[in-house]
Amino acid sequence: MTDDLGTPVLDDHLHLDPRHGRGIDAVEDFVHLGGTHLLVVNKPSWHLGVEPDEPADFRPVFEETLDAVAAANEVLPGRAWPVLGVHPGLISRLVDERGFSPADARDLMCGGLEVASEFVADGEALALKSGRPHYDVSDAVWDASNAVTRRAFELGAACDCAVQLHTEASEDLTDLASVAEESGLDPTRVVKHYAEGRLAGPTPSVMSEKDRLERAAESGEPFLMETDFVDDPDRPGMVLGPKTVPRRVRWMLAEGYDEAVHTAHVETPRSVYDIDTEATLEEPSP
């Protein structure tokens, strides 16, 4: 029997890999615990066997994500949306392992984002994903990564969509919020994936650990909840599993954080992504 938590339950950032991982079984686990909506982010290109040489090489990665979302929509009581982009860690693979210059890697990654933006413009994807490495890199690679992120913001502004970011751990990313604003993108539509409980600048997508969620709930600020489930059989204990968000929602409701649950699963998705998690519970999945 599927639990009904009486609210939409959105996991803002997870991966699905029907080819190598659990795929639809993970979605069914999420639904069984009360989950209703998903934002499915494409896996890093190299995890799907794609080592790009030109922007068009990213297209199969994005199309595979669209297929996973279509399968998820068959079982979700709400629906799933794709988030497409280029993982910032790719720059290290290109520069350190494949001999690209930082400038050439930048251009290839910007081109991949432009391909992703075509899916958004066509209504096939909801948002873009970009960012910069969370580990130490050379100044040249750092500058190139920031240029890629700026391009993602420009494309987000052009497509009128949100941009999810993978970045270093920080509670202050006002520098990136300023770049978004300079690029024409509302900084509240920039989402910091794998966030702590509080964040200055972008909207935090909070990893669903109790201490982080308590801080987010008590802050009274907009936030989202995520697991970053990687769907990789070789890394079964990596980050959080697909049951986590609905379990944490149940815990938050029991702790009296009803308003925070509404913020994370109804209000913030509406303001950041322009999606209605309540109305899509009442409609059949496409």
Secondary structure as GFF3:
##gff-version 3
##sequence-region A 1 286
A	DSSP	beta_strand	10	14	.	.	.	ID=ss1
A	DSSP	alpha_helix	24	32	.	.	.	ID=ss2
A	DSSP	beta_strand	37	41	.	.	.	ID=ss3
A	DSSP	three_ten_helix	45	48	.	.	.	ID=ss4
A	DSSP	three_ten_helix	55	58	.	.	.	ID=ss5
A	DSSP	alpha_helix	59	72	.	.	.	ID=ss6
A	DSSP	beta_strand	80	85	.	.	.	ID=ss7
A	DSSP	alpha_helix	90	92	.	.	.	ID=ss8
A	DSSP	pi_helix	93	97	.	.	.	ID=ss9
A	DSSP	alpha_helix	102	121	.	.	.	ID=ss10
A	DSSP	beta_strand	127	131	.	.	.	ID=ss11
A	DSSP	alpha_helix	139	159	.	.	.	ID=ss12
A	DSSP	beta_strand	163	166	.	.	.	ID=ss13
A	DSSP	alpha_helix	174	182	.	.	.	ID=ss14
A	DSSP	three_ten_helix	187	189	.	.	.	ID=ss15
A	DSSP	beta_strand	190	195	.	.	.	ID=ss16
A	DSSP	beta_strand	203	207	.	.	.	ID=ss17
A	DSSP	alpha_helix	210	219	.	.	.	ID=ss18
A	DSSP	beta_strand	224	226	.	.	.	ID=ss19
A	DSSP	alpha_helix	244	254	.	.	.	ID=ss20
A	DSSP	alpha_helix	258	262	.	.	.	ID=ss21
A	DSSP	pi_helix	263	267	.	.	.	ID=ss22
A	DSSP	alpha_helix	268	273	.	.	.	ID=ss23
A	DSSP	three_ten_helix	279	281	.	.	.	ID=ss24
###
